[in-house]
């Protein structure tokens, strides 16, 4: 299929720049995929569209403040760094930052700690070549960095360390800023640390929120439980792939970035029971759907627990084995997430629903309104 087949017109004013005044008060478009019927309601009424025995699956990943602002050393030029993924490499000794760099990190210098390597997007790219030093400061800590390798499209491998005994992760939490998506054209605020996070987030590791879950409140969870709807949690850490543009012309040529996920034995058991009982499994978010569809699920209904990376790219033609319903936000034109929901509900039905959402003034993207596909 052509990527152009997933384009649609969206007025800029419908791209939500702020969350709703009150969490959970978003609008909800309900699409019955088998008949193409559309209903309009609000998110607090979600439970009315589910039935006793349905299993709702939530992604409990937690966004960390992955955007760092600092300066080059010694020139002082401004630097921005978006941390994408901590690399699974052994920690390397680092040199004293107040001494000239005399060779490979930790060679010919006095060691004062250990560095942690990250895959990152850095700006300005032309000046940040291997060996370039940077410094990030804030919250009473200093975080040093050195570019270790240069890759395509602004990607860098950067080694980070502190010089006062603070753990690198703690320094990032104190210095970093919430990495709002690029289509939110404002600086992040202190309130985004709470609003760009689900109420059930607990496993730190994402650079973007699983945005369908941003609508969920304690009241919504209570309403689901009162209706006899079961729920379980999994973890998928959302990476840069959620923003990564589809540069290919053919859908099948696009490659998604790998993302780390974990489905516990408890969650797998709940999924197994639901499948074997013939009950619906409702994924809250495309990240949850991607993790579920990455599982080993047999025809007898058994689902195996899993932990590792998923590179699954769901697009039209994918046969869903686990997911029966999907709560999701409205996605970017030509994006891999739009292709996922089109795979679930059908391209024409999704585009028809999006056209109606535009006509009715629904808010789009991360801080926008929601959609329930059944």
C-alpha positions in Angstrom: 0.0 0.0 0.0 1.0 3.6 -0.6 1.8 5.8 2.5 -0.2 8.5 0.7 -3.3 6.4 1.2 -3.2 7.3 4.9 -3.3 11.1 4.4 -6.2 13.3 5.5 -6.8 17.1 5.9 -6.6 18.4 9.4 -7.0 22.1 10.3 -4.2 23.3 12.6 -6.6 24.6 15.2 -7.8 21.1 15.9 -4.3 20.0 17.1 -4.7 20.1 20.9 -2.0 22.3 22.5 -3.3 21.9 26.1 -4.9 19.0 28.0 -8.6 19.3 29.0 -9.2 21.6 32.0 -10.2 18.4 34.0 -8.6 15.0 33.3 -11.0 12.6 31.7 -13.5 15.2 30.3 -12.6 14.5 26.7 -15.0 13.6 24.0 -15.3 10.0 22.8 -16.1 8.8 19.3 -17.3 5.2 19.2 -16.8 3.3 16.0 -18.6 -0.1 15.4 -16.1 -1.5 12.9 -18.3 -4.3 11.6 -21.1 -2.0 10.5 -19.3 1.4 10.3 -21.7 3.0 12.7 -20.4 6.0 14.7 -21.7 7.4 18.0 -20.6 10.5 19.9 -20.3 10.6 23.7 -17.8 11.6 26.4 -15.0 9.6 27.9 -16.5 9.3 31.5 -19.2 7.1 29.8 -16.7 4.6 28.5 -18.0 1.8 30.9 -21.4 2.0 29.2 -20.0 0.6 26.0 -18.3 -2.3 27.7 -19.8 -5.4 29.2 -19.2 -7.6 32.3 -16.3 -9.9 31.6 -14.5 -7.7 29.2 -10.8 -7.5 30.0 -9.3 -4.0 29.7 -5.5 -3.9 29.3 -3.5 -0.8 30.3 0.1 0.2 29.7 1.7 1.3 33.0 4.8 2.8 31.5 6.0 6.1 33.1 7.3 9.1 31.1 10.7 10.4 32.3 12.0 14.0 31.7 14.1 13.0 28.7 14.7 16.4 27.2 17.9 18.1 28.4 19.0 21.7 27.7 22.6 22.6 28.2 25.7 24.0 26.5 28.8 22.9 24.7 32.1 22.8 26.6 34.1 25.0 26.4 32.4 27.2 23.7 29.1 27.7 25.7 26.9 27.2 22.6 23.3 26.0 23.3 22.7 22.3 23.1 19.4 20.3 23.2 19.4 16.5 23.8 16.5 14.1 23.7 17.3 10.9 25.4 15.8 8.0 23.5 17.1 4.7 25.0 19.7 3.7 27.5 22.1 1.4 25.7 22.7 -2.1 27.2 26.4 -1.7 27.3 28.7 -2.1 30.3 29.3 1.1 32.3 32.6 2.7 31.3 35.0 4.7 33.5 35.0 8.4 32.8 37.6 11.1 33.0 37.6 14.2 35.2 35.6 16.9 33.3 38.0 19.6 34.3 41.0 18.0 32.5 41.7 18.0 28.8 40.4 14.9 27.0 43.5 12.9 26.1 42.1 10.0 24.3 39.3 7.4 24.6 37.0 7.9 27.6 38.8 6.8 30.8 42.2 6.4 29.1 45.1 8.6 30.5 42.8 10.3 33.0 41.7 10.1 36.6 38.5 8.1 37.0 35.8 9.6 39.2 32.8 7.4 38.4 31.1 5.5 35.6 29.3 6.7 32.5 26.0 5.6 31.1 25.5 5.5 27.3 22.3 6.6 25.6 20.9 6.7 22.1 19.8 10.4 21.7 18.7 13.1 19.3 20.9 16.1 19.6 20.9 19.7 18.2 22.8 21.4 16.6 23.8 18.3 14.8 26.6 19.7 12.6 28.7 20.9 15.6 28.2 17.8 17.8 30.8 15.4 16.4 32.4 12.5 18.3 34.4 13.9 21.1 32.3 17.0 21.7 31.7 17.7 25.3 28.4 19.1 26.8 27.2 20.1 30.2 23.6 20.1 31.6 22.9 21.8 34.9 19.9 22.2 37.2 18.3 21.1 40.4 21.7 21.5 42.2 23.4 18.9 40.0 25.7 18.9 36.9 25.4 16.2 34.2 28.4 15.9 31.9 28.3 14.3 28.4 30.5 13.4 25.6 29.3 12.5 22.1 30.7 9.0 21.4 29.3 8.3 17.9 27.3 10.0 15.2 24.4 8.5 13.3 21.8 9.5 10.7 19.0 12.0 11.2 20.5 13.7 14.2 21.0 10.6 16.2 24.0 10.3 18.5 25.4 8.0 21.1 26.2 10.1 24.2 28.0 9.1 27.4 26.7 10.8 30.5 28.2 11.1 34.0 28.1 13.2 37.1 31.0 14.5 39.2 29.4 14.6 42.7 28.2 11.1 43.3 24.6 11.6 42.1 23.3 8.7 40.0 22.9 9.6 36.3 19.2 8.6 36.4 18.6 10.9 39.4 20.4 13.8 37.7 18.2 13.3 34.6 15.1 13.4 36.7 16.2 16.7 38.3 17.5 18.4 35.2 15.3 17.1 32.5 12.1 18.4 31.0 9.0 16.5 29.8 9.4 15.7 26.1 6.2 17.0 24.7 5.5 15.9 21.1 6.8 18.3 18.4 3.3 19.2 17.3 2.6 20.8 20.7 4.1 24.2 19.9 4.9 25.5 23.3 7.4 24.9 26.0 6.6 22.3 28.6 5.4 23.5 32.0 5.6 22.0 35.5 1.9 20.9 35.1 2.9 18.7 32.2 4.8 16.4 34.6 1.4 15.3 36.0 -0.9 15.8 32.9 1.4 14.1 30.4 1.3 10.9 32.6 -1.4 8.3 33.2 -2.8 8.0 36.7 -1.6 4.4 36.8 2.0 5.0 35.5 4.6 3.2 37.6 7.4 1.8 35.3 9.8 4.5 34.3 11.1 4.4 30.8 9.0 6.2 28.1 9.8 9.4 26.2 6.1 9.7 25.2 2.9 9.0 27.1 0.6 6.2 26.0 -1.9 8.9 25.3 -5.1 6.9 25.2 -4.5 6.3 28.9 -4.4 10.1 29.6 -8.2 10.1 29.6 -8.5 7.4 32.3 -9.3 8.6 35.8 -9.9 6.8 39.1 -13.6 7.4 38.5 -13.5 5.7 35.1 -11.6 2.7 36.6 -14.2 2.4 39.4 -17.0 2.6 36.9 -15.4 -0.2 34.8 -15.0 -2.4 38.0 -18.6 -1.7 39.0 -19.8 -3.0 35.6 -17.8 -6.2 36.1 -15.1 -5.3 33.7 -11.7 -6.9 34.6 -8.4 -5.1 34.0 -4.7 -6.0 33.9 -1.5 -4.1 33.3 1.5 -4.6 31.0 4.5 -2.4 30.2 5.7 -1.1 26.9 8.2 1.8 27.0 7.2 4.2 24.3 10.2 5.3 22.2 11.1 7.7 19.4 9.2 5.5 16.9 5.9 7.1 18.1 7.1 10.4 16.5 9.3 8.9 13.8 8.1 10.0 10.3 7.3 7.4 7.7 9.8 8.3 5.0 9.1 5.3 2.8 6.6 5.6 -0.1 5.3 2.1 0.4 3.9 1.1 3.8 5.6 -2.3 3.7 9.0 -0.6 3.4 8.7 1.3 6.7 10.7 -0.1 9.7 9.5 0.8 13.3 12.0 1.3 16.1 12.2 -1.5 18.6 10.5 -0.9 22.0 10.9 -2.7 25.3 7.9 -4.5 26.7 7.0 -6.8 29.6 3.8 -8.9 30.0 3.9 -10.6 33.4 2.8 -14.1 34.3 -0.2 -12.6 36.1 -1.2 -10.5 33.0 -0.7 -13.5 30.7 -2.9 -15.6 32.9 -5.7 -13.0 32.8 -5.4 -12.8 29.0 -5.5 -16.6 28.7 -8.7 -16.8 30.8 -10.4 -14.2 28.8 -9.5 -15.8 25.5 -10.5 -19.3 26.6 -13.8 -17.9 28.0 -14.5 -16.0 24.7 -14.5 -12.7 26.5 -13.3 -9.5 24.8 -9.9 -8.0 25.3 -9.9 -4.2 25.1 -6.5 -2.5 24.6 -6.1 1.0 25.9 -3.8 2.5 23.4 -1.9 1.5 20.3 1.2 0.7 22.5 -0.9 -1.8 24.5 -2.2 -3.3 21.3 1.3 -3.6 19.9 2.5 -5.4 23.0 -0.5 -7.8 23.0 -0.1 -8.6 19.3 3.6 -9.4 19.9 2.8 -12.2 22.3 2.8 -15.9 21.7 -0.9 -16.7 21.7 -2.0 -20.1 20.4 -5.3 -21.2 18.9 -6.4 -22.8 22.2 -6.4 -19.4 23.9 -3.2 -19.7 25.9 -1.0 -16.6 26.1 2.6 -16.8 27.2 4.3 -14.1 29.4 7.1 -12.3 27.6 9.8 -9.7 28.2 12.1 -8.2 25.6 11.9 -6.0 22.4 9.1 -5.9 19.9 9.7 -4.7 16.3 6.1 -5.5 15.2 4.8 -3.1 12.7 1.0 -3.4 12.5 -0.5 -2.2 9.2 -3.4 -3.3 7.0 -3.2 -7.1 6.4 -2.3 -7.8 10.0 -4.4 -10.6 11.6 -5.3 -9.6 15.1 -5.0 -12.6 17.5 -5.5 -11.0 20.9 -7.1 -7.6 20.6 -10.9 -7.3 20.2 -11.4 -3.6 21.0 -9.2 -0.5 21.1 -9.3 2.8 22.9 -7.1 5.3 21.1 -6.5 8.9 20.3 -6.6 10.5 16.8 -3.3 10.1 15.1 -1.1 12.0 12.6 -1.6 11.6 8.8 0.7 9.1 7.2 1.8 7.8 10.7 2.5 4.2 11.7 -0.1 4.6 14.5 -2.8 5.6 11.9 -1.8 2.5 10.0 -2.3 0.4 13.1 -5.9 1.6 13.8 -6.6 1.2 10.0 -5.5 -2.4 10.3 -7.9 -2.9 13.1 -11.0 -1.1 11.8 -10.3 -0.8 8.0 -8.7 2.1 6.2 -11.9 3.6 4.7 -13.8 3.3 7.9 -11.1 5.0 9.9 -10.7 7.8 7.4 -14.5 8.3 7.3 -14.5 8.5 11.1 -11.6 11.0 11.0 -13.5 13.1 8.5 -16.5 13.2 10.8 -14.3 14.0 13.8 -12.8 16.9 11.9 -16.3 18.2 10.9 -17.4 18.0 14.5 -14.3 19.8 15.9 -12.8 16.9 17.8 -9.3 17.6 19.3 -6.5 15.6 17.8 -3.2 14.0 18.9 -1.7 13.5 22.4 -3.8 16.0 24.4 -6.8 15.5 22.1 -10.0 13.5 22.3 -10.5 9.7 22.2 -11.9 7.0 20.1 -13.3 3.6 21.0 -13.3 0.9 18.3 -15.4 -2.2 18.9 
